[in-house]
Amino acid sequence: MTTREALHHLVDELPEEQAELARLWLEDLRFAADEDGPPLDVEALASIDRGLADVAAGRMKPLAEYERERGL
């Protein structure tokens, strides 16, 4: 399976309530990876992979809950 196929598979398995957050993250990644931006190193790419895996596995919480827990 190619990386793109794996990404498509992860996105297809996301619950609908997590799809918008994943879209925003991927948009941020796309803009961060433009040719005028800094290159993504192996560590950054591995961190993104871990984050996508967490999203796919449901290991996340809504931003409002995160902010509430931290008094933001």
C-alpha positions in Angstrom: 0.0 0.0 0.0 1.4 3.4 -0.9 1.5 6.3 1.6 -1.3 8.0 -0.2 -3.4 4.9 -0.2 -2.8 4.5 3.6 -3.8 8.2 4.1 -7.0 7.7 2.1 -7.8 4.5 4.2 -7.3 6.4 7.5 -9.5 9.2 6.3 -12.2 6.8 5.2 -12.3 5.2 8.6 -12.6 8.5 10.6 -15.8 9.1 12.4 -17.7 12.0 10.9 -17.1 14.2 14.0 -13.4 13.9 13.5 -13.2 14.4 9.8 -13.3 18.2 10.0 -10.3 18.3 12.4 -8.4 16.0 10.2 -9.1 18.2 7.2 -7.8 21.2 9.0 -4.6 19.4 10.1 -4.0 18.2 6.6 -4.5 21.7 5.2 -2.0 23.0 7.8 0.4 20.4 6.7 0.0 21.2 3.1 0.6 24.9 3.7 3.6 24.1 6.0 5.2 22.0 3.3 5.2 24.6 0.6 8.5 25.3 -1.1 8.9 28.6 0.7 8.4 26.9 4.1 10.8 24.9 6.2 11.3 21.3 5.1 9.7 18.5 7.2 12.3 16.3 8.7 11.9 12.6 9.5 11.0 13.3 13.1 8.2 15.7 12.1 6.9 13.3 9.6 6.9 10.5 12.2 5.1 12.8 14.6 2.4 13.5 12.0 2.0 9.7 11.3 1.5 9.1 15.1 -1.0 11.9 15.2 -3.0 10.5 12.3 -2.9 7.1 13.8 -4.3 8.5 17.1 -7.1 10.3 15.2 -7.9 7.1 13.3 -8.0 5.1 16.6 -10.2 7.7 18.2 -7.5 8.8 20.7 -8.4 12.4 20.7 -10.7 14.9 22.4 -12.6 18.0 21.2 -10.6 21.2 21.4 -13.2 22.7 23.8 -12.7 19.9 26.2 -8.9 20.2 26.0 -9.1 24.0 26.6 -11.5 23.5 29.5 -9.2 21.0 31.2 -6.3 23.4 31.0 -8.3 26.5 31.9 -7.8 28.2 28.6 
